Amino acid sequence: MTSGAPDLVAELRRRGVSDVDDSTLTRALYSSDASLYRVVPRVVVRPRAADELDAVLDVARATGVPVTMRGAGTSIAGNAVGPGIVVDTLKHLNRVLAVDPEARTAVVEPGVVHAQLQRAAAPHGLRFGPDPSTHTRCTIGGMIGNNACGSRALGYGRTVDNVVALDALFPAADVEARLAALVDEHLAHVRTEFGRFGRQVSGYSLEHLLPERGRSVDRFLAGSEGTLALIRQATVRLVDDTAERLLVVLGYPSMVEAADAVPALLAATSGAGSGRMVACEGLDARIVDLVRAKGGAVPELPPGAGWLFVELVGAPELAPSVVAESGALGHRLVTDAGEAAALWRIREDGAGLAARSLKTPAYSGWEDSAVPPDRLGAWLRDFDELLREHGLDGVPYGHFGDGCVHVRIDFPFRPGDAGSARVFRDFLTACAVKLRDHRGSLSGEHGDGRARSELLPLMYDAQSLRLFGAVKAICDPDHLLNPGNLVDPAPLDADLRPVRGRRPVVPLLRLPHDGGSLGDAVHRCTGVGKCVAPTTGGVMCPSYLATREEKDSTRGRARVLQEAVNGELVGGFADPAVTEALDLCLACKGCASDCPTGVDMATYKAEALHQKHDVEGVRRPRSHRLLGRLPRWADRAAPFAPVVNRMTRLGPVARLARATAGIDQRRSIPAFAPRTLRRSAPTGSPDGRAPDVWLWADSFSDHFFPVNGHAAIRYLESVGLTARVIPEDACCGLTWITTGQLDQARTIMRRTVERLRPYVDSGVPVVGLEPSCLATLRSDAAELTGQSVEMLSLAELVEQRDLPLPDLTGVEVVAQPHCHHHAVIGWGPDQRLLERAGATVARVAGCCGLAGNFGMEQGHYEVSVAVAETHLLPAVRAHPGAVVLADGMSCRVQLDDLAGVRALHLAELLAPPAPTTAG
């Protein structure tokens, strides 16, 4: 009999499972994976030790509550959502226990992230062979569950080929002997129907139980999707990773013609001795076009509408034969490691990018079918015809060398209309029927899950299906493990997230990329989970890097906002779950550039705060009314700046001021400039003519760092240009936006746009010095007013005009790009400028952790410091004596507060010294 949730929590804790959570917030976070499915769990468990998995299974048996294992939640077929106990191994069971270089094995806990295992193996010249595109965050346990493969399975095999041993828990006893007896009764059938080609992943892989294959129950469990056992620990095989790699890129008129070339390429590289082709990946031009449209860097590609990426290891001499047999329109040999990495990143982001590469959102569902490689071209032609017959479009890519095709399809799901899933059902069924003609597999690496388990009778005969049922009965007789998958499957169109109804929400922000729909905007998140990678070279998601909590990831926040828009589990934007999920969002906009699907959580947070406080009527905190309106207070304080600064340096006054404003007592109070930039710098030319460059005095440069503006004027004058400061008061409204005071922000923004428009339209370049304010006028202005102001950063002006630079040879620079600079403006011109000047540049990844009012507010100090410690502070300590470059006020305040470092603005680095008499 199933107990109530509180009793379930108590029972789990009584048996020693400490991290148990049945809160609305956590249940919302774990209600979806990277698939289309939503199933709300009763409780989430994050075991701290492998023995707690035994306790979870004991509780499941005692209560009848089912268990679903979850790694990083990147499952695309709905394999990691369940109605009972969801077990998250990523949080605590994430250790590499041993690496044996001699045996070439590693022992890992199930929640170890693939990339962490790679880092542990790399010093020994080894690697774990399979590498899914989610390798920065997927777990080894999840890879075993789905028999994941990845781009290089062609050379290194699937996950199952690299499993040495598993420590597995079964709900039943005497499993090994009973499975062997079952297979022995059906030897001929198992030998002919299973393991027919490498990517036959669908169903249970009974071929591993054959006597000639060693009756490996451990390998048999790979691909069973957590329906037969719980994995406590795994021993996996490692392979050599010391040979030279060469990437050959081949261009074709279409993806179909790229597929046609695969058999010849496989033949050309077979029998090559120690060298071999380890990857042959297909990439559609529409995915590359989307990267370019987002401003991403794309290395040179040969002509074509589709490409094959062929990676050769230890055999560069194979390249001529690959090219000769390719039949390609053109080719390119990529020898530069940086260029190759950039191309592989585009391929790795394929799932997220493909979701946004059509006119309407594209979805998973028919995601990773596979056929024998010699059937790939024919299958793609049939698949294209099926798309046309159903009025659909899709963007194919994937592991063409293995015959495995990934695709995202524009199914016409309509919120609130369950009938709109009919096309989804009809198309998947038609594909399964046609795939049978090619002797293919419904899944080539992601598993069948909720998306395809119902279709297994169209792939396998009745005897095979009876064997699947018998296997389940032996291993899990009470159907406790991951119900709804493989055996007794849930309908493929049940629990679909895209067709759930939504509460009517009228956003104030225009959300032009999502048709003005907040629901569509927050549903951009497909759950691919790039934001939950434990390390990053970008900005997203700084609070997750500090806390490792799902609620602090971009994905987690998106899931909670999806629930708030629906209103079924989370009761609108005033629900405490929304408050908790958004509390540690720094509004850094890192996700706007780093998330493959373009989630912009800073914008969604601003709208959610507006809905909570201005629509639903919840009183705002003091920090919103004070820190959120900082430019207004700065304007009023400007005439008295010296007096105000002296007062706030007095201990009792400072403590009272911080308490009143909601500022953490450990924070300094930034000093106001004695004279604002607009009062201390020239604002017009003596002869009345327009200058060569206008400088915009944003609120932060005007009131806190006028030194930036003076330095910019000195630099520009040193290269022969006249620069003047725009005299009008023109605040961008950033602090109002980040605190969700959108009505006031819109009024401020409209006034600023009107005041700056004549300067921008005059043809004289207008330069913004504070990255956050410049980014606000480039992006948020369009969301609030429908207009944007196209001003330049200083580096962009220098690059466009090819202005002379000072000689910085021998100067070491540690550069902390402001998050908004990275996400909206792009820091590439700054990097190129510094390198052209001769400086040695160490660019810091990630966020500084202050992020405007975030790091100042009470309750955020510890996380703010932890964010700074992920990248910024270690970089500063690693380069003593280097010039620290940080254009953003937040970054400079953080560096001063936490490291006692005075950072420079780019203008200060480029400018000649100020005259000693300058004030």
N, C-alpha and C positions, 0 to 999 in steps of 0.2 A: 504494500500500500504506500502511495506517495505521501510524504509529509508536507506540511506547509513550509514556506521558505525560511521563516525564523527557526523552526525546528531543524531544518536542514543545515542551516548555519551552525546552530548549536552542536549538532551531531558531528559535523566536520571538525569543529574546534575541540570537541571532547576527545576526538581521536588524534589530535596533535597537529591539525592543519591550521596554522595561525593566520595566514593572509587569505581571508575569506570575505567576500564583499557582495552584498545583495542590494546595494543602493541603486536608486534610479539612474544616477549618473553612470555607474559602472555597467549596469545592464544595457544602457543605451550605447556605451562605447563598444561593447562586445556583441551587439545585435547583428552586425554585418561583418563580412570579411571583404575581400576585393571582388566579390561576385555581385550579382544582381539581387541576392537573397537577403532577407531580414527575418531572423528568428530570435526573439528575445529570450535570453537565458534566465533561469531562476537565480543562479548564483555564479560568481566567478571565483575561481581558486587560482592562486599563484604560489605553487609549492616551493618551499625553500630548500628542500632536500628530496632526493629520489624516494626515500621511504614514505613521504607524504602521498606519493602516487598510490602506494599500496593502501593507505588509509582512504583515499578518494574512492578506489575501487570497492573497498569493503563497505563504505557508506552507500555506494550505488547499489550493491547487491542487497543491502539491508533495507533500503527504502524504495528500490525500484526506479530511482531517478537516473536517467541516462547521462552519459559522460561524452563530451566532445573535446578532443585534444586540439590545441591551437598553438602554432609557433608564432610567427610574426603577423598572422592574419592576412597574408597575401594570397590566399587560395582564391582562384578565379571561378571555380565551379560550385562554390557554396559548401566546400568540404569542412570549413572551420566554424560553422554556426550550428547551434543546437539548443533545444528547449530546456535542458536540465542544468548540469554542471559543466561549465566551460573551463578548461584547464589551460592557463597561460604559462608556458614554460619559458618564455623569453625573459621575464622579469628577473628570475632568480636561478633557474637551472641552466646557466649559460657559461659553464667553465669548460675549457680544454684541459682535461685531466692528465693527459700524457701524450707526448710525441716520441715515437721510436724511429729514429732515422735509419737504423739498420734493418728493421723489419718493414720500414715504410708504412707505418700505421699510426693512427691517432685514436685516442679514447676520448669521447666527448659526452657531455650531457645533452639532452635533446634540444635545449633552448640556445645552444651555441649558434651564433650568426656565422654564416658561410665565410664572410670576409675576415672574421676573427680567427677562424681556423686557418685560413690562408696566411694570415700574418704570423701565426704560430709555426706554420710549416716552412715559410719562406727562408728563414735563416739556414735551413738544412738543404736548400735547393729543391724543395718539394712543394707540392700543391695537392689540394683535393680536386680531382679532375673535373667533374660536372660543375658548371657555373651558370645558373639561371640568371636572367636579366635582373632579378631582384637580389643578386648576391650580396649587396651591401646591407641587407636586412633580413633575408629569409633565413630560417633556422635549419640545421641539419636534420632535426626531428621532422620538421615539415617536409623537407626534401625526401626523406625516407617514406613518409606517409603518402606522398603523391608520386613517388619514383621520378623526381625532377631530373631534368637532363641538361638543358641550357645549350649555349652556342657551341661548346667544344666537346659535346658528347660524341661527335663523330670520331674524335681522336682518343678520348679518355673514357668513353662509355657513359651509361646512365648511372643514377645513384645506386641501383641494385647491383650493378657490376662492380661497385666500389664498397659494398658492405661486407665486412669480414665477420662480424658477430654482433648480436643484439642481446641486451638484457631486457626481456619483454615480460609483461604481466598479462596473463590470460584470465578471463572470468571463469574458465573451466579447467579441468585437470586432464592429464594424459593426452595432451593435444598432439604432440609429435607423432606418437604411434598411430593414433586414429586418423590423422591426415595421410600418413603413409599408406595405411590400409585402404583408404578411400581412393587414392590415386592408383594403387595396384589393381583395384577392381575395374579401372577405366584407362588402362595404359594406352591402348591404341588411340582412343579419342583424345587424350591429353597430348600425346605426341604429335597429332596432326592438326589440332585446332589452336594450340597455344604456343606462343613464342615464334610465330610464323615470320615476323620481321622485327627489327630493332625497336621500333616505336609502337608496338602493340601493347599499350599500357592499360587499356580499358578492361574492366573486370578484375578477377583474381588471376595472378600469374602462376598457374598451377604447374607450368613446366619446371619450376625450380624444385618441385617435390618428386620429380622423376628419379629413379635410382641412378641412371647414368649421369645425372647432374648433381648427385651427392645428397639428395633429399634435404636441401637447405631450407629449413623453416624460416631462418633469419632473412634470407633473400626473398622468400615467398611473401613475407610481410611487407616488403617494399612495394608501395603502390596500393596497399589495402586500405588506405585513407582513414586509418584509426578505427576501422570497424571490427577488428579482430583482437587487438591487443593494445596495451599502453607501453610505450618505449621508455625505459628508465635510463638507459645508457647505450652508446653505440661505439663499436670499434670499426673504423673505416680505413680503406686503403688510400695511400698517398702515391703520387707519381712524380717522376722527375720533371723539373721546371727550369732546367738550365740551358736548354737548346735555344738557338737563335730563332726569332720569329719574323716572318715577312707577310705583309698583308697585300693581296692582289685584289683590286677592285675592278669589276667587270660591269659594263653598262649594256642594257638591253632595251628594246623598244617598249616592252611591257613585262610584267611579272610572269605572265604565262611563258613568254619566250625565255626568260631567265630560268624558269622551271625546266623547260625542254633541254637546257644545256647541262643540267646536273648529271645525268648518267655518264656523259662523255668526260666530265671533270673527275668523277669518281674513278673511271677507268684509267684516266691519265695519271692519277696519283697512287694507284694500287701497286703493291710490290716495290715500294720505293726504299726498302731497307729501313734504317732507323729513322729517316725523315719521312714525314707524312703530312697530309692535309688533316688538320684537326677541326676546322670549322668551314662551313659553306652556308652563309646566311643570306637570306633574301630581304631586301628593303625597298619599299615603295616610295616613289618620288614625292608623293603627297605628304609623307611624314617629314621628309627633308625640307619641303617647302614650308611647313609649319614652323620648323626650327628657325629658318631664315626670317619668317614673318615676325617671330618673337624677338628678333635681334640676335639670335644665337650664331656662334661661329661655325661654319661648315667648311671643312677643307675641300680642296678641289676634287671634283668627281668627274669621271668620264661621261660623255653624252649618254642619255637614256632616260626612260621613265621608270626604270627599275634597275636595281643593282644586285650583284652577288658579291659578298665579302668572303674571299677565300684566304684563310690563314694557313701558312705553311710553317712547320716547325722542323728545324734541323735539316732542311732541304731546300735552300734558296734556288738550287739548280733545277727544281721542278717548275719554277715560274714560267720559263719559255714554253714548256709543253702545256701548262695550264692555259696560257694565253692562246696558244695555237689551236687547242681543242675547244675553246670556249664559244666560238661563233659570236663574240661580242661586238657591239658597235665600236667600242673603244675600251681601253684598260689603263690602269695606273698602278704602279708598284709603289706602295707607301712604306718608305724606310724610316721616316721620322717617327719616333715613339710617341711624341705629343700629338701628331696628326692622327696616327692610328688610334690613340686613346680617345680623341674627340669623335672619330667616326664610330667607334664601339659604344661610346656613351649615347649617341643618337639611337643606335640599334637597341641598347638596353632600355631606353625610355620609350620604346615602341608602343607598349600597351597604353601608357598615359597619353602619348602624342596622338596615336590612332583614334583615341576616344574623342578628339577634338579636331580631326583633320577633314571632316565632312561638314556640310551646311548645317546639319542638326547633330546632336550628340550621338555617338556610336557606342555600342555596348558589347560586353562579352556575352557568352552563352554558347555559341558555336565557336569555340576559341582555339582549339589546338588539335584538330583532326590530323591524322597521319595516314599515309599510304606508302607502299614500297616506292623508293625513289624513282624507279623507272616508270611509275604510273603518275608522277607528280604533275607533269604538264597536262595530261589528259584529265586528271581530277580537277585542276584549276579551271580548265575550260568548262567542265560540267558545273563546277561551283559558280562561275560567273553567270552561266545560263540560269541557274536556280535563283541567284540574286535578282536577275532581270525579271524572271517569272513572278516573283513576289514583290516587285516594286521596291527593292532594297539596293543599298550600295555598301561596299565594305572596302577596307584598306588591308590587303594581305601583306604579310612579312613572315619571317620565321626561319626555322631550321631546315632549309631546303635540301641540304645534303643528307638529311635523315628522312626527307619526305614529310616533314611536320610543318603545318601552316597555321600561323596565328592570324586572327582577323578580328576587327571590331566592326559591327554592323549597325546601321541606323534604324533599328526596330522602332516602329511608331508608337511607343508607349505613351499613354496619356494619363497624367495623375488623376486619380479618382475614377478611372474607367478600367475595370478589370478585363472587360472585353477586348481592350486594345492589345492584350497579350496573345490574341488568337493568331496574329501573323507570326509571332515568335514561335508558338507551338507548331504551326503548319510548316514553317521554314525548317526548323530543326528536324522535324520528322522527315520531310522530303530529303534533306541532306543525308540523314542516316540511311534512308533507303538507297539513295544513289551511291553512297560510300560503299555499300555492300557489293556493288558491281566491281569496285576496285580492290576488294578484299582488304579494306582499310580498317583503322581503329578510330572510334569516336574520340578518344583522347590519346595524344602522343606524349604527354608528360604532366598535365595538370590534374589528372584524375577525372572520374565521371561526375562525382558529387551530385548535387541536386539538379544540375543542368542537364545531365545526360544519362543518369542511371536508369531512368524510365525507358530510355531508348535501347538499352542493351539487348532486348529480344529481337531488334532489327539487325544486330551485329552477330549475335551468337544463337546457335540452335537450342532446342529445348533441353537436350542432354547437358550442354554446357551450363545452362541456367540452373538446372537441378543440382549440378556440382557446386555452383556458387552457394545455393541454399544449404547444401550439406556442409560445406566449409563453415559457413556462419553458425550453423547449429553445433558444430564441434567446438569452435573457439569461443563463441558468445551465445550460448543457448537462450539467454533471456533477452537478447537484443538490447543490451545496455549501452553498447558502444556506437556512437555516431549514427543514431537512427536517421532514416530517410535517404541513406546513401547505399548504393550497390544492390543490396538485397532488401526486398520490400520497400522500394524507393518511394519518396514523395513525388507527387506530380511535378513535372518540370516547370509548370506555370503557377505553382503554389508559392506563396510567401515572396512574391516579386516586389522588391522595393520601389521600382520606378512607377508602378501603377497605384501606389498608396495615395489616398486622398490627402489634401492639404488644407489647413486653415487659411482663410483669406487674409493675406498680409499685404499692405500697401506700403512699399518701401519709399523713403524719401529720396534715397540715392537712385540715380537713373539706371545703374547696372546695364549699360548699353550692350555689353558682350553677352548678356543673358536675357535679352528682350525685356528688361525691366522687372524680371521675376527673381525675387530673393530665393524662392524655392529652387528654381533652376540653377541659381548661382551656387548655393551650398551643395547641390547635387553634382556639381562638377567633380567632387571627390569620388573617385572610383575605388579607393582603398588600396592602390598599388603600394603605398607605404614607403615611398622614398623619404618621407619625413621621419620615419622611425629608424633610420640607419643610425647605428651607435656612433659613427664618425662621419664627418662631412667635409667637403671642400668648398661648400657654398655657405649660405646663411641659414636656410631652413633646417630644423626648427630649434631656435636657441634654448627655449625653456625645456623642451624634451631632452636635449643633450645634457641639461643640468639635472633633471629630475628622473629621467627614464620612466616617466609615468605616461600611459596611453592618453590620459585626459589632457596632457600638455603637448600633444602632437597636433599637427595640422589636421591629420585624419581624424583623430579623436574629437577635436572641436567641431569639425564638419559633421560628424555623425550626430553629435548632440544637437547642433543647429537643425539638421534634417529632422530630428525627432521633435524639436520645438515648432518647426513649421507645420509638421503633421498634427501635433498636439495630443497624440494618443498616449504616449509614455511620458514625455516631458511636456509639462503644462505651459507652453508659451515661453516668451523671453524673460519673464519675471521668475521663472522656475529656478530654485537654487542650483539645479544641475547646470543650467546655462551660466549662471554667475561663476560657479566653480570652474567650469571648463574654460571660460574666457579670462579668468582672473590673471593667469600667468602668461597670457598672450602679450608679447611686447609690441605688437602692431609694427613689426619690423619690415613687413612686406617681402620677406625673403621667399615665402611660398609663391608670391606672384611671379617670380622669375624661375625659382628652382623646382616647383611642382610641375610635373609634365602636363597636368590637366589645367594649369593656370588658376588654381584656387588662390584667392586673395583674402586671407583671413583678416588682415587689418581692415579692409573695407567691410567685411561681414560683421566684424566686431563693432565697428562704428555704428552700423545700421542696427545691430542687436541692442546696443546701449541706448540708441535713440528710441527704439521700440519699447524697451523696458521702462525708461524714465519719462519720455515725452508722450508715449502712446498709452502704456499700461499704468503710468502714474506713480511709479516707485520713486521715492525721494532720492536725489543725487547725493553722493558723499561729498564731504567738504573739499577733497582734493580736486574734484571736477570743477567746483565753483571757484577755486583759487588757482591751483596749478593749471587747470584746464583753460583758464583765461589769463595766463601769464602775460602775453603781450599787452593786454589792456592795463594790467597793474604796472608793467614796465613803463608804459607811456605816462602814467600818472606819477610814477616815482622819478622819472628822468630829471626834472628840475631840481630834485633834492637828492640826487644819487650819492654824493659824498657823505651826506648826513645819514642816509639809509644804510650805506655800507658800514659806517662807524657803529651804528646801532646794532646791526646784525652780527658784528664781531664781539659784542658783549654777551657773555655766556647766558645769563638769565633771559635776555631779550631774544637771543637766538633760539633758545629752547622753547620759549613761548611761541615764537614765530613758526617754528617747525611743527609744534603741536597744533597750532591753529590751522596751518595749511595741510595737515595730514602728511608731513614729511617725516621720514625716519630720523630719529635723533642722531644716528651715526653719520648722517649726510652733512656735507658742507652746504652753505647757501651761496650760490654763485653771486659774485659781486657785479653790480651795475657799472657800466662804463661811466667815468666822470663826465664825458661829453659823447653824445650819440654820434654815429657815423654821419648822419645827415647834417649835424651842426658843426662837425669838425673837418669835413672834407668838402672840396669844391663841388657845387651842384650845377654850375653853368659855366659856359665859356666866356672869357672877357669880351670877345668880339661878337657875342651873340650867336655864333654859328653852332651847329650841332657837333658834339664831340665825335671821335672815332668809335668810342665804346661807351655804352651806358652801364653803370653798375646799379643793381637793384639792392636797396637797403632793406633786406628782410628784417624781421623783428629781432632775431638773435644777433645778426651782424651789427644791427643798429644799436642795440642796447647793451650787449654783453661783449662782443668781439669786434669792435670797429677797427681793431688792428688788422683784421683780414682785408677790409676795404682799402685801408691806407697802403697796405703791402701790394694789393692788386694794382692800385694807381701807380705806385712807384715802378712796378715791373713793366706795366704797359707803356709808361712814359720812357722807360729805359730802352724800349725797342721802337721808339718814335711815334707812339700813339697817344692821343689825348683821351683821357678817361674821366668821366664825371659821374657823380652819384645822382640818381633820380630823386628829386626833392620831395615827392609826394609820400605821405604815409600809406604804405601798401602792404598790409599783413596778409599772409596766405590763409590764415585760419587753422593752421595745423593742429594746435592744441585743442581747439574746439572739436575738430574732426575726431581725433584719437579718443576723446572722452564722450563721443556720441552726441555732442550738442550741435546737431546738424542744422537746425533752423538758423541759429546765430551764425554758424559757419558759412552757410549759403549766402546770407546777407553780406558778411565780410568778404567772401570770395567774389561775389558779383561786383562789389565796390572796387576791389583790387584789380579785377580784370578790366574794368572800365578805365581805371587810372593808368594801368600799364599798357593798354592796347595802343595808344598813340605812339609810344616809344617803340614797341615791337613792330608796329606797322610802318615806322619811318624808314626802315631799311638799315638803320644803325644797329649793330648787334647789341643785345642786352644780356648781361652776364649775371647769374645768380651765384652767390658764394656759399650759402648754407645748403648742403645737399638735400636735407629733408624738406626745406621750403621750396626749393627748385623742383623737386619731385612732386610736391603737392600741386603746384601749378601745372605740371605736365600730365598728371594722372587724376588726382582727386577733383580738380577743377571741372573736368569733363563729367565726372559722376554727379557733381553738385549743381553745375550750372549749364552743362551742355557745351561749354567752351573750355579750351585749354590755352595756355600761354607758352609759346615755344621759345623759351630763352635757352641760353647756352651755359654750360659749366665753363670754368676758366680753361680747363684742359681741352674741351671741345673747341673753344675759340682759338687756342694756340695751334691745335692740329689743323683746323680749317684754314687759318691764315698762314700756316707754316712759319710762325713767329720764331725769332732767334731765342735760344735758351742759354742760361749760364752753364759753365762747365762744372758738372757735378762728379767728375771722375774721382774715384776714391771715396765718395760719400756712400755710406751704407744707410739705407732707408728701411725702416719697419713701417709699413703702411697699413692702417686700419680703415678700409673704405666704410663709410657710413652705409648702413643696411639699405636705405632708400636709394643711395647712390648706386649700389650694386644692382638693386632690383629694378629700378625705373630708368635711371640715367645711363648706367653702364660705366664701369670703371676702366674699360679698355683704353680710352684716350689717355687717361692719367698714367697707366702702366707704360704705354708706348712713349709718352713724353719723358718720363723719368729715365727710361732706358736710353732714349735718344740723347739725353743730357749726360749720360755716362754713369748714372747712379747704379748701385747694386740694390735691387729691390726685393724685400721679403714681404709678400702680400699676406696679410693675416686673413684667414677664413673666419666666418662666423660673425657674431654680434658682440658689441662691447658690453652689453648687459644693462646699460642705463636706459636707453630708448625713451628719451623725453621724460615724461612724468612717471613712467613705470618704475624705474629704479629708485626714484625719490620717495615713492609712496610707502607709507607704513605697511608692513607685511610682505614687502617684496625684496628687502635688502639681501637676505641670504641667497635667494635665487639670482638676483642681479650679480652678486659676487661670483656665484658658481658659474654663471654664463661667461663672465670675464675670464674665469680660470680655464674655460674649455680651449680657448685659442689665444686671446689677446695678451693676457698677463704672462703666460709661458713664453710667447714670442718676444715680448719686451725683455724678459729676464735672459733669454737665450742670446740676445744681441746687445750686450752692454755697450754704451757709447754710441749707438746708432741714433740717427735722427728719427724720431717718431712722428709720423705724418698722420694727421687725422683732421679732415675738414669739418666734420660734424661737431656741433657744440656738445651733444651728449657724450660722444667718444672722448672729447677733451676733458670734460668734467669728470668722467669715470676714471681716466688715466691719472688725473690730478688727485682725485679722492683716494684711489686704491694703490697707486704706485708712486705718487709724488713726482710724476713726470709731466713736464710742460710739452705738450704736442704742438706741432706747427701745422698751419694751413698751407696748402700748396702755394698760395700766393706769397706767403712768408719765405718759403724755400726758394722761390724764383726771384724775389725782389732784391735789389741792392739794399744795403743797410740804410736804415732811416737816419736822417740828419739828427745830430744829438740834441738840437733845439726843438725837435718835433714834440708836440703834446699829444 
